[in-house]
Protein backbone atom coordinates (compact mmCIF):
# COMPACT_ATOMS: atom_id res chain seq x y z
CA UNK A 1 0.00 0.00 0.00
CA UNK A 2 1.03 3.59 -0.56
CA UNK A 3 0.62 5.05 2.91
CA UNK A 4 0.80 8.61 1.61
CA UNK A 5 -2.49 8.26 -0.26
CA UNK A 6 -4.17 5.09 0.93
CA UNK A 7 -5.04 6.01 4.53
CA UNK A 8 -7.31 8.89 5.50
CA UNK A 9 -9.51 10.01 8.41
CA UNK A 10 -13.18 10.94 8.50
CA UNK A 11 -15.51 11.62 11.44
CA UNK A 12 -17.93 8.79 12.19
CA UNK A 13 -20.87 8.33 14.53
CA UNK A 14 -19.68 8.13 18.11
CA UNK A 15 -21.82 5.09 18.94
CA UNK A 16 -20.49 3.23 15.92
CA UNK A 17 -16.92 4.07 16.85
CA UNK A 18 -17.48 3.09 20.48
CA UNK A 19 -18.88 -0.26 19.45
CA UNK A 20 -15.82 -0.95 17.28
CA UNK A 21 -13.49 0.08 20.12
CA UNK A 22 -15.24 -2.21 22.62
CA UNK A 23 -14.98 -5.11 20.20
CA UNK A 24 -11.35 -4.63 19.23
CA UNK A 25 -9.37 -2.43 21.64
CA UNK A 26 -7.45 -4.26 24.36
CA UNK A 27 -9.26 -2.29 27.07
CA UNK A 28 -12.73 -3.33 25.79
CA UNK A 29 -13.96 0.06 27.01
CA UNK A 30 -14.48 3.66 25.90
CA UNK A 31 -14.03 7.01 27.61
CA UNK A 32 -17.24 8.84 28.49
CA UNK A 33 -15.58 12.18 27.68
CA UNK A 34 -15.23 11.59 23.94
CA UNK A 35 -15.51 14.73 21.81
CA UNK A 36 -14.39 13.50 18.38
CA UNK A 37 -14.64 10.01 16.88
CA UNK A 38 -12.63 9.52 13.70
CA UNK A 39 -12.75 6.55 11.41
CA UNK A 40 -9.46 5.36 9.94
CA UNK A 41 -10.05 4.41 6.31
CA UNK A 42 -8.06 2.64 3.63
CA UNK A 43 -9.13 2.89 0.01
CA UNK A 44 -8.46 -0.83 -0.23
CA UNK A 45 -9.87 -2.03 3.11
CA UNK A 46 -12.54 0.53 4.00
CA UNK A 47 -12.99 1.31 7.70
CA UNK A 48 -10.00 -0.25 9.45
CA UNK A 49 -9.57 1.66 12.70
CA UNK A 50 -10.97 4.23 15.11
CA UNK A 51 -9.59 7.24 16.98
CA UNK A 52 -11.43 8.80 19.90
CA UNK A 53 -10.38 12.20 21.24
CA UNK A 54 -11.82 14.10 24.16
CA UNK A 55 -11.45 14.86 27.83
CA UNK A 56 -9.64 12.93 30.51
CA UNK A 57 -10.75 12.12 34.03
CA UNK A 58 -9.59 15.43 35.55
CA UNK A 59 -9.18 18.05 32.83
CA UNK A 60 -8.99 20.96 35.26
CA UNK A 61 -5.89 19.39 36.80
CA UNK A 62 -4.40 18.08 33.56
CA UNK A 63 -4.32 21.53 31.96
CA UNK A 64 -1.84 22.61 34.64
CA UNK A 65 0.78 20.30 33.15
CA UNK A 66 1.38 23.09 30.63
CA UNK A 67 1.35 26.67 31.89
CA UNK A 68 -1.24 29.12 30.51
CA UNK A 69 -3.40 26.36 29.05
CA UNK A 70 -7.17 26.83 29.05
CA UNK A 71 -9.53 23.87 29.42
CA UNK A 72 -10.36 23.95 25.70
CA UNK A 73 -6.73 24.15 24.52
CA UNK A 74 -5.71 20.53 24.94
CA UNK A 75 -7.27 17.21 24.07
CA UNK A 76 -6.69 13.61 25.12
CA UNK A 77 -6.22 10.74 22.72
CA UNK A 78 -8.57 8.44 24.58
CA UNK A 79 -8.56 5.40 22.31
CA UNK A 80 -6.73 4.27 19.18
CA UNK A 81 -7.42 0.97 17.47
CA UNK A 82 -5.88 0.00 14.14
CA UNK A 83 -6.65 -3.21 12.26
CA UNK A 84 -3.83 -5.70 11.90
CA UNK A 85 -4.64 -5.78 8.20
CA UNK A 86 -2.81 -2.48 7.79
CA UNK A 87 1.00 -2.51 7.45
CA UNK A 88 2.94 -2.39 10.71
CA UNK A 89 4.19 1.15 10.12
CA UNK A 90 0.70 2.54 9.56
CA UNK A 91 0.21 3.86 13.10
CA UNK A 92 2.83 6.58 12.72
CA UNK A 93 1.12 7.79 9.55
CA UNK A 94 -2.26 7.71 11.31
CA UNK A 95 -0.95 9.76 14.24
CA UNK A 96 0.41 12.33 11.78
CA UNK A 97 -2.97 12.49 10.02
CA UNK A 98 -4.66 12.90 13.40
CA UNK A 99 -2.47 15.91 14.22
CA UNK A 100 -3.35 17.45 10.86
CA UNK A 101 -7.07 16.82 11.40
CA UNK A 102 -7.01 18.46 14.85
CA UNK A 103 -5.19 21.53 13.49
CA UNK A 104 -7.76 21.91 10.73
CA UNK A 105 -10.88 21.23 12.79
CA UNK A 106 -10.17 22.52 16.30
CA UNK A 107 -7.78 25.44 16.08
CA UNK A 108 -7.92 26.01 19.85
CA UNK A 109 -5.95 22.86 20.59
CA UNK A 110 -2.31 23.51 21.54
CA UNK A 111 -1.30 20.03 22.70
CA UNK A 112 -2.41 16.41 22.84
CA UNK A 113 -2.02 14.10 25.82
CA UNK A 114 -2.21 10.33 25.84
CA UNK A 115 -1.31 7.38 28.04
CA UNK A 116 0.22 3.95 27.51
CA UNK A 117 -0.93 1.17 29.84
CA UNK A 118 2.08 -0.65 31.26
CA UNK A 119 -0.18 -3.22 32.91
CA UNK A 120 -1.11 -4.28 29.37
CA UNK A 121 2.54 -4.52 28.38
CA UNK A 122 2.65 -1.15 26.62
CA UNK A 123 5.22 1.59 27.14
CA UNK A 124 4.07 3.95 24.37
CA UNK A 125 6.21 2.79 21.47
CA UNK A 126 4.01 4.57 18.93
CA UNK A 127 4.24 7.83 20.91
CA UNK A 128 7.99 7.53 21.07
CA UNK A 129 8.11 6.96 17.30
CA UNK A 130 6.01 10.10 16.68
CA UNK A 131 7.99 12.45 18.95
CA UNK A 132 5.65 12.78 21.89
CA UNK A 133 7.31 14.07 25.05
CA UNK A 134 7.37 11.54 27.91
CA UNK A 135 6.57 13.11 31.29
CA UNK A 136 6.39 10.27 33.79
CA UNK A 137 3.99 7.59 34.97
CA UNK A 138 1.22 7.10 37.48
CA UNK A 139 2.70 5.59 40.65
CA UNK A 140 -0.69 4.88 42.21
CA UNK A 141 -3.34 3.39 39.96
CA UNK A 142 -6.30 1.31 40.95
CA UNK A 143 -6.28 -2.04 39.19
CA UNK A 144 -7.22 -5.34 40.81
CA UNK A 145 -6.75 -8.69 39.07
CA UNK A 146 -8.39 -11.94 40.11
CA UNK A 147 -6.79 -15.39 40.10
CA UNK A 148 -8.51 -15.93 36.73
CA UNK A 149 -6.84 -12.87 35.20
CA UNK A 150 -9.97 -10.70 35.23
CA UNK A 151 -9.14 -7.01 35.49
CA UNK A 152 -11.19 -4.65 37.64
CA UNK A 153 -10.64 -0.92 38.09
CA UNK A 154 -11.03 0.54 41.56
CA UNK A 155 -13.63 3.09 40.42
CA UNK A 156 -15.98 0.43 39.07
CA UNK A 157 -15.43 -1.77 42.13
CA UNK A 158 -16.25 1.11 44.47
CA UNK A 159 -19.48 1.77 42.60
CA UNK A 160 -20.40 -1.90 42.84
CA UNK A 161 -19.37 -2.77 46.41
CA UNK A 162 -19.17 0.56 48.24
CA UNK A 163 -15.47 0.41 49.10
CA UNK A 164 -12.18 -0.98 47.80
CA UNK A 165 -10.77 -2.50 50.98
CA UNK A 166 -8.97 -5.76 50.27
CA UNK A 167 -11.18 -7.75 52.66
CA UNK A 168 -14.33 -6.56 50.91
CA UNK A 169 -12.98 -7.26 47.46
CA UNK A 170 -11.60 -10.68 48.38
CA UNK A 171 -15.02 -11.60 49.77
CA UNK A 172 -16.59 -10.90 46.39
CA UNK A 173 -13.75 -11.75 43.99
CA UNK A 174 -11.87 -14.51 45.81
CA UNK A 175 -8.20 -15.02 46.59
CA UNK A 176 -5.50 -14.52 45.67
CA UNK A 177 -6.41 -11.01 44.56
CA UNK A 178 -3.65 -8.94 43.01
CA UNK A 179 -3.34 -5.18 43.54
CA UNK A 180 -1.43 -3.59 40.65
CA UNK A 181 0.05 -0.13 41.12
CA UNK A 182 1.81 2.10 38.59
CA UNK A 183 2.70 1.77 34.95
CA UNK A 184 0.45 4.29 33.20
CA UNK A 185 2.90 6.25 31.06
CA UNK A 186 2.02 9.87 30.21
CA UNK A 187 2.90 11.46 26.85
CA UNK A 188 2.32 14.96 25.43
CA UNK A 189 2.62 16.19 21.86
CA UNK A 190 2.80 19.93 21.21
CA UNK A 191 0.86 21.04 18.15
CA UNK A 192 1.89 24.58 19.04
CA UNK A 193 5.62 24.25 19.63
CA UNK A 194 5.68 27.44 21.74
CA UNK A 195 3.81 25.57 24.48
CA UNK A 196 6.61 23.06 24.95
CA UNK A 197 8.51 25.76 26.85
CA UNK A 198 5.54 26.03 29.21
CA UNK A 199 5.70 22.41 30.37
CA UNK A 200 5.57 22.51 34.17
CA UNK A 201 7.01 19.02 34.71
CA UNK A 202 10.29 17.53 33.48
CA UNK A 203 10.70 15.84 30.12
CA UNK A 204 12.09 12.37 30.84
CA UNK A 205 13.88 9.64 28.87
CA UNK A 206 11.53 7.20 27.19
CA UNK A 207 10.67 4.03 29.15
CA UNK A 208 11.64 0.77 27.51
CA UNK A 209 9.69 -2.46 27.38
CA UNK A 210 12.54 -4.50 28.81
CA UNK A 211 12.43 -2.28 31.93
CA UNK A 212 8.66 -2.44 32.40
CA UNK A 213 9.01 -4.26 35.72
CA UNK A 214 10.61 -1.16 37.24
CA UNK A 215 7.40 0.84 36.81
CA UNK A 216 4.85 -1.60 38.23
CA UNK A 217 4.30 -3.03 41.72
CA UNK A 218 2.17 -6.13 42.27
CA UNK A 219 0.87 -7.21 45.69
CA UNK A 220 -1.49 -9.96 46.80
CA UNK A 221 -1.35 -9.09 50.49
CA UNK A 222 -1.46 -5.72 52.21
CA UNK A 223 1.88 -4.53 53.62
CA UNK A 224 3.75 -7.51 52.15
CA UNK A 225 6.28 -6.91 49.38
CA UNK A 226 7.17 -9.86 47.16
CA UNK A 227 8.60 -10.27 43.70
CA UNK A 228 5.41 -11.33 41.93
CA UNK A 229 6.41 -10.19 38.44
CA UNK A 230 6.65 -13.62 36.82
CA UNK A 231 3.44 -14.70 38.51
CA UNK A 232 1.72 -11.54 37.29
CA UNK A 233 2.98 -12.00 33.71
CA UNK A 234 1.75 -15.59 33.61
CA UNK A 235 -1.60 -14.64 35.10
CA UNK A 236 -2.22 -11.83 32.61
CA UNK A 237 -0.50 -13.52 29.64
CA UNK A 238 1.76 -10.47 29.53
CA UNK A 239 4.66 -11.16 27.18
CA UNK A 240 7.55 -8.80 27.82
N, C-alpha and C positions, 0 to 999 in steps of 0.2 A: 504493500500500500504506500501511496505517497502521502505522508503525514501532513504535508503543508497544505494539501487541498482536500484530503479525504475526511478529516474530522472537523466537526463544527458543533456549536452550542446553540440551543434554542430553549426558551422558557417552556415548561410543560405544567400541566395541572399539578398542584401540590399533592393532592390525594393519590394521584397516579404515581408520582415520584416516590412518595412515602411507602406505597405498597411495594414498589420495586426494591427500595432500600431494605425494608423488613425481610424481604425474601432472599436478598443476596448479600447484604453487608454483614460483616462478621459480628457486629453488635446486635443485629436483628431488631434494632430500635431506631426511632427518629427523635429529633429535638423538637420540642413544642414551640420553640422560638424561631421557626423557619420564616424567612422573609422572601427569599428567591429560590425557586426550584428549577434547575436547568437540566435539560436532557442532553446527553452526549450522543451525537449522531455520527455514523459513518455512511458515506454514500453507497458502500457495498453491503453493510450489515444492518442499516437502519438504527434504531435506538439501542445503544450498547453501553449505557452508563447514566448515572445521575449525580448531580452536584446539588447539595442543599446549603444555602448561606443564610445566616440570620444572627440571632442574639444568643449569647451564652447564658449561663446560670446567673451570673452577677455582673451585668454590664456596667453598672455604676461604679463598681470596684475595678473592673478590667480596664476601663478607659484611663485609669490613673497609671497604667503601665507606661503610657506615653504622655508626657506633659502637654497641656493645652489641647487635649482631645475632647471634643464634645461627644455625647452619647450616640449621635448619628454619623460620626466620622470614622468609625471602624466597623468591621463586620467579621463574624466568625464563620470559617468553613466547618460547618457542622457534620456533614457527611459527604463522602466521595466513594462511589462504587464504579468500577470500570470492568467490563466483561473481559474474561480471559481470552476471548476471541481476537481482541485487538493485540497488536504487537507489544512486546514488553516495554518498549520505550515510549509508549503512547501517553503515559501519565504526565510526563514532563510537558509534552505538547498541550495536553488538556489544561494543566495548571496555567500555562502561558495564555491560552485562550480565555480562561476564567478571569485572569487579571485584565485582559483587554475588554471583556464584557462588562466587568464592574466599572472600569474607567468610562465606558461609553454610556452606561445606563444608571449609574449612581455616582455622580461627580462629587458628592460630599465625602466619599470614602477615602481616607488617607492611608489606612493600613488594614491588613487582614491577619487574623489570629487563628491558629488551629492547634490541635493536640494529637499526639501519637500515643496509643495505649500500650505501654510496656507490658502490662499483664497479658496482652494478646500477642506478645512477641514482636512488637513494633517499636522502633526507635525514631521513626520519621525519615526514612531513607528518601522518600520522594520530596520532602521539604528541604532536605539537605541538597538534593540534586537541583533544586530550583531556587537556591539562594535565600531561603528563609533564614532569619536570625534565630538562633536557639537561646532561650532565656531561662532555662531551668526546668525543674519537674516538681510535681506535687508530692510532698513527703508525708501526706496524711492519707487521703483516699478513704473509700468506704466500701470495699468489695469483700463479700463473704462467699466462699466456695464450699459446697458440700462434698461428701466423700464420693459422690457420683459425678463430680465435676460441674455441677450446676452453679451458675454464677448469679449472685444476688447483690444488688446495690443497696447500701444502707438506707437511702431515702425511701425506696420502695418497701423495704422491710419495716421501717418505722411506721409507714402508712398502714401496713397490714397488721402489725403486732403491737404497736404502741410504744415500743422502745427497741433499742439495738444492744441490750446487754447480752453477753455471751450465754448466760444461763437460759434466758428467754428464747434466744435463737436456737440453741441446741435442743431445747424441748420440742421445738417445731420442726427443725431441719435435721436433727440427729447429730451424731458424732462419728469421727472427728469432723470439726467444722473449722475451716481455715480462714483466718483474717489476713487479707492482703493489703499492704500499705505501700504507697509510692508508685512511681513508674509512669505517671502521665506527663509526657514531655511537651513543653510549651514552645511554639514557634510563632514568629511574627514576620510578615513580609510588608515592606514599606512601598506602597504605590506612589506616595509622595516622598521622595528621598530626603526632603528637608526634615521630615519627622523622625528620621533615624537618630538625629542628634538630640532628640527630646526623650529618648528612651530613659526611663527612670530606674531601670535595673540593668545589671551587667549582661553584656553579650558573652556567651560561654562557648567553649569548644563543643563540637557535635558529639553526642553520645554514640557509642558503637554497639552493635548487636552482641558482640562477644563479651561486652562488659555489662550486659543487661542486669545480671545478678546484683550488681553494686547499687542499683537504684530501687530495688524492691525488697521488702521484708515480709516474710510469711510466718504466721504463728498459728498454732492450733491449741494453745493454752494461754491464758492471761499471765503476764509477768514471767513467762518462760521463753528464753531465746534459744532456738535450735537452728541448725542448718538444714532447712527443709526444702532447699532449692530443687534437688533431684526429684523428691517426692511430689513437689508442686508441678514440675514439668511433666512428669508422668501422668499425674491426675488430670491436667488440663490439655494434654497432648501438645504441649508447647515445645517446638523444635528450635532450639537455639544453636 
